Amino acid sequence: MADPTPDPPPAPAARGFPFLTAGAALAILFAFVGLVVWAYNSPNPLGGPKAEPAPDPAAKLAEVKARNRALLDGAGAKMSADAAAAELRARAKADGRLPFPIPEPAAPGAKKN
């Protein structure tokens, strides 16, 4: 009986170093690096004007507090926020329904101990 597996075909002859492929790969690498450097150094056409320096945080906080106080005291309010809190405290104290003891607010101009 004949052998069912034929002999493998002979291996192809070695061709040497692929200079063309290596040269093309290096050319593409340097082209890519060059384009990256060029894009990095070029001005950004989408970039707008530079941002202004950040304002002082204390001034910003004072401005926000002033706006909040103006909203609470004005804009159709029937009474100021301080007056409403004082009235609510007085009603709750008179009814004996304070959820927790609230110290009396210091009178304006009174010294704290």
Secondary structure, 3 states (H helix, E strand, C coil): CCCCCCCCCCCCCCCCCCHHHHHHHHHHHHHHHHHHHHHHHCCCCCCCCCCCCCCCHHHHHHHHHHHHHHHHHCCCCCCCHHHHHHHHHHHHHHHCCCCCCCCCCCCCCCCCC
